[in-house]
């Protein structure tokens, strides 16, 4: 018997230890991280330019997201001395290496968005009608 195409930890793994994959997915899978990484894919950006490009993110949330991405090694922060000082954010080598899996995820989401929307509509209809699954 195969174990989920190698997607689950091998037998005997100490499941009380933190799951590396879940930790990474929790970080980059939040509401804003993927969008920030996508905006930094083309070129480094200053905070305000990034804020304008994303649009509906608050400055506080953008700051927190950038700090977490920097903490995890996806993004670097460079302060350029001047009056006022300017801060620029860029993808690190690790951040750049994440672009291929990110592009694959985006492609999958685009290819399946209609099927997902249809599945959600069917689910809502079934639950509104009182149909339950056993």
N, C-alpha and C positions, 0 to 999 in steps of 0.2 A: 504494500500500500504506500503511495506517495503522500508526502505531507504538503499539501497546498502549494505545489509547484515551487517549493523552496521559500515560500513567503513567510512561513512561521519559524520561530526559533527551533533549532535542533532539539531532539529529545535530550533530557538531562540538563537543559539550560535552567539556571537559577532565575525563576520568574519573579523573585522578590527584588532583583536588581532593576534599576531604571532601564526602560526600553529605549535604545538609542534612536530607533526609527520614529517612535511615538514622540520623543523629545524634539526631534528635528521637525516633524510634521506639525506639531503643536506650535512651534515658533513660526515657520514660514507659512503655515496654513491659517494664520489669523486673518482678520478682515483686510489688512493693509499691506502686509509684508511683500506679497507677490507683486502687487501693483508698484510698490516702491522699487523693488528689484527690476521690474520691467522698465520703469522710467530711467533707471540708472544704466541700463544695458547699452545705450548708445554713447553716452558721454557722462563725465562727472557733472554734478549740478550743485549749485548753491541752495541753501535751505529754502529761501523764498521762491526761487524758480521752480523747485520741486513742489512746493506747496501750491503754487499757481497751476502747475501742470496737472496735478492730481485733482485739485478742485475741492471736493466736498469733505476733505479731512481737516480736522482742527489742527492748529499749530502744536498743541499739547500732544495730541495723538501721533502726529508725524514725528515729533521729537522723541517720544517714547519708542516708536517703531524703529527709527534710525538707531537709537541707542541699543536696542536689543539686537538689531542686525549687525551692529558694530561689535557688540559683546560676543556674538556667535561667529565673527570672522567673515561675514558676507560683505561688509561695507567698511570702508576706511573714512576717517574724518580728518581733514586737513584744515588747519587755521592759517589763513594768510594775514600777516601782520599789516595793519593799516588803520586808518581812521574812517569809519569803524572797521574792526577786524572782520574779515569775511571767512565763512566756513564753507568748505566744499566737501561733498560726499561723492564717493566713487566705489565701484565694485572692486573687491579684492580678487586675487586669483581664485579663491574658493567661490566667491560670488559669481565670477564669470563662468566657472565650471558648472554652476547650477543652472545656467541659461538653457543648456540642451534639455535636461529633464523638465524644466519649466516650459519650454516650447512644446515638448511632447504632451504635457498636461494641458496646455492651452489648446493644442490641436485636438486632443481627445474630447475636451469639453465642447469645443465648437462643433465637432462631428456628431456629438450626442445630445446637444442642448435641446433639440426638438423631442427626442425620445424621452428625455428626463422630464420635460414640461408635460408631455402626454401622460407619463406614468404618474406624475403628481396630480394631474387633473382626474385621472381614473381613481386614484387613491382617495382624493377628496370627495368625489362623487359617491364612492362606495361607503365611506364613513358618514357622510351626510344622510345617506339612505338607511343607515343603521346596519349595513352589512359588516360582518366581522370575519376575520380570518382565524382559522383554528390552527 
